[in-house]
Structure formats: structure tokens, C-alpha cells
Amino acid sequence: QVSLVESGGGLVQPGGSLRLSCAASGSIFSINRMGWYRQAPGKQRELVATLTSVGNTNYRDSVKGRFTISGANAMNAMYLQMNSLKPEDTAVYYCNLLIGVRSYWGQGTQVTVSS
């Protein structure tokens, strides 16, 4: 069993920054990939950024240059540094672990970008 808990969301003004954290516990070995996704009201969940076990990263185009994904060496935690936030970044952000063919999700943390 794997448990993921996100934190760090909140309300921020446009142009501001937030750092999301995700703590993982349980059978977190042989992780293939860590990732952050988001879901805005009325929209489908979308990939924001991923980090593989060998250190490769991938970002959706709209966050490139603004967001940075990172992970702890033991891969028991991951982070998403979000800078230059825009109102369109408003969403519930979820962390995800891909272990083998199994995908695990956290409960989500709300990020609201508004003046």
C-alpha cells in the first residue's frame, strides 16, 4: 500500500510563487516515475510535470520555465516549485507515483491564483 499526502497549496496573487510538497509512505520501492497533475473546475485532469527514476523531467508547455519538479533522493518525497503563477494555474494539484503498472494518487491540494 502506498500513501501520498500533498501540502503547500493556497491563495497567491498573480506573479507569486508556491511550493507544493508530496510525502510518500508505504511500499515505495521500484518507482518508475513521480508526477504532478492538476484539475481545474469543469476540466479534465492534466499532466503538469513528471520526473523519472533516472532524473528525466517533462513539463506541459504552459508551465515550462515557471515550474520545477524535484524529488528526494530516496524518492519518498517530491516537490513542485511554481513561480510566476497565473490565474489559469488555478486548480487542484495532485501528486502521482507510478510503480510498475500501478498508479497512486494523493488527495490533492488547492492552488488559487487571484488578485
N, C-alpha and C positions, 0 to 999 in steps of 0.2 A: 504494500500500500504506500502511496505517495501523497503527501500533503503539501500544498503550496499556499502561502499567505502573502498577499500584496500589502504594501503600505506606501505612504508618501503622496497620495493624491490630495487634491484640494482645489481651492479657488485662487486663480492667479490672473493678473492683468495681462493684456496682450504685450508681447515682448519680454515677459518674465520667464522664469525658469522653475522647474520642478525636477526632483529626482525620485523616481519610483524604485522601490525595492521589492524583492520577492524572496522569501525564505522557504527553502525546500527541506523536507524531512521524510524519513522513511527509507524505502529501498531505492535510493538514488544512485545506483551504480550503472555503468554502461549507458550513460546519457548520450544520445546521438546529437541532440540539438536543444537549445534553450531559445525561447522566443517571447516577444510581446505582441499582443493583438489588441485591437480596440473595437468598440461598437458604439456608434452614435445612435440616438433615438431614431427609430424608423429605418435604420440602415443595417446591412449585414455586417457581421464581424469581419474585420480586415487585418491582414498582417501588417505589423509596423516594422519589426526588426527581428532578425534571428542571429544566433551565434552557435556555430557548430563546436563539437568537442575538440576539433583541431584548430579552432580560432578563426574560422572564416565567418565574416559578417555579411548581412544582406539587409538592405533598407528599402522601404517603399519610397518612390521618387519624391513624394511631397514632404518627407522628413529628412532627406539627405542633407547633410551639412548642419542640421539643427539638433538631431537626436543622436545619442551614442549608447549602444548596448555594451554591457560588460558583465563578466561573471567572476565569481570567486574561483580560486584555483581548484578547490575541491568540488566545484560546480554545485555547491549546496546553497548558493545564493546568486541572484542575478539582479542587474540594475538597468535602469533606463534614464539617462540624463537627457532632459528635454530643455532646450534653450530656444529663445526667440519664439515663444509659443504664440499661436494664432487662434482666433475663435474657432476655426474649423478643426482644431485639435481636440475640441471638447468631446469627450466620450468616456465610457467605462473602459479602463485598461486592464487586460488580463495577462498574466504570465502563463507560459506553457512549457512543459517538458515533453520531449519525445524520447522515449526509452524503448528501443526495439520497435515494435509496431504499436505500442501503447502511447496514447497521448493523455497528458494530465493537465488540468486547469486549476487556477486559483479562483477565488470568489469574485475578484475584480475590485478595482479602486476607481472612484470617480475623479476625473480631471475636468475642471471647468475653467475656460479661458474667457474672461469677460471684464469689461471696464465698469 
